[in-house]
Amino acid sequence: MNLLSTDIKNKVLDKVIELLDARRSEIIEANQKDLDAFNKEDRAMYDRLVVNDKKVDGMIQAVKEVRNQNDPVGKVISEINKDDGLKIVNKTAPFGTIMIIYESRPDVTVEAAVLAFKANNKILLKGGKEAINSNEVLVDVWHQALKENDITTDYVKLLKLQRAETQEFLKNPTEQIDLIVPRGGERLIQFVKENASCPVLVSGRGNNFIYVDHSANWEQAIKVILNAKTDKISACNALDKILLDKRLPDLDKKLLHLQKALHEFEVELLVDKQVKEILSDEAEIENEDTWYEEFLALKACVALVGDEVEAIEKINKYSGGHSSAIMTTDLSKAETFMEQVDSGAVYHNASTRFTDGGAMGVGAELAISTDKLHHRGPLGLEQLVTNKYYVYGQGHVRV
């Protein structure tokens, strides 16, 4: 693959910015076709599907942010000059071709493409059929910008494959694929992992936990819980499980307060046996599988634990490894929790909703990785490169 200059890449991105604004009405009209054909009962998926002026503005902003970031390709990671004159330089290099498989969100079509392109990768976009009209227009925007700068449109491809065709493509790809990123629910991730014949970077599954220690500022805890649970239920950084220290002062009153606060936002509660004794009207958690589930809905589990050790064990057993938080005024306890919880992002007295490229200063993101190789957390521009060694000699041989 040819390495494009930073100047050329930025010219393409300038054109994408211009075209997203110029073709705004066309994009929104195409999206309306997708919305009209979609079953609104799946609220989380529907919310992700919507493209309005605000969403288009967000796409434009994402492209601007990436355009203004430093080019991640060709950065020197290390340089060694050996005594025998051999020079060894380790530099960043593109992956090659990245495939992203995602559901519903047309804005991913823009964000994934801009990140891959600026990092000099080609990208294969396998969006869901529910967003096909939106995605076709957005990819055409990319193709127009590439053509006007004399760049091949192969850098951004939209794959229109049915499930069986996708399965076959994953097993026997018709072109070189260096990395696959599934961005969606558990079923999608499992489907890709079972069928892919190349490296997969898992992204998207949340099932996030908050533990409220007995020393926590209760009003602060309520504020954080409500934000994490209700601010955006379709986000992978939304809260699903609430663990309360059974040593909390006035525990009964606090549980009733929590119940009332969540019910005001129409959040359905599932509770363990101990909480059920106090919140008798709530449904009890009867199946352990519920603890593994990412809800993407106005639903939350509430349970009691003996201390932070039990909370850590429960989180590490059931969570998706995405985001976990502790509410406490004990800094030492917070540090222990954050060190021992096995999540990509850990929080002290803050909402899990901050696990996002923009909020974390990364900028636009391809996805939130819950894998540990090669990166965990928001996959921004700097994470979409690998490395390569350049070794300079003068007839050197190893003896």
Salt bridges, closest charged atoms under 4 A:
ASP7 OD2 - LYS11 NZ 3.55
ASP14 OD1 - ARG67 NE 2.86
GLU18 OE2 - LYS15 NZ 3.00
ASP21 OD1 - ARG24 NH2 2.94
GLU26 OE1 - ARG23 NE 2.99
ASP53 OD1 - ARG24 NH1 3.17
ASP57 OD1 - ARG24 NH2 2.87
ASP71 OD2 - LYS9 NZ 2.85
GLU79 OE2 - LYS87 NZ 3.73
ASP84 OD1 - HIS396 NE2 3.88
ASP107 OD2 - ARG105 NH2 2.86
GLU136 OE2 - LYS160 NZ 2.69
ASP140 OD2 - ARG23 NH2 2.84
GLU148 OE1 - LYS15 NZ 3.05
GLU175 OE2 - LYS157 NZ 3.34
GLU186 OE1 - ARG205 NE 2.77
ASP213 OD1 - LYS333 NZ 2.98
ASP231 OD2 - ARG353 NH2 2.70
ASP240 OD1 - LYS229 NZ 3.39
ASP245 OD2 - ARG247 NH2 2.88
GLU282 OE2 - HIS263 NE2 2.86
GLU284 OE2 - LYS273 NZ 3.21
GLU288 OE2 - LYS317 NZ 3.23
GLU308 OE1 - ARG247 NH2 3.91
GLU308 OE1 - LYS333 NZ 3.76
ASP342 OD2 - LYS372 NZ 3.12
ASP342 OD1 - ARG376 NH1 3.00
GLU365 OE2 - ARG183 NH2 3.91
GLU382 OE2 - LYS75 NZ 3.78
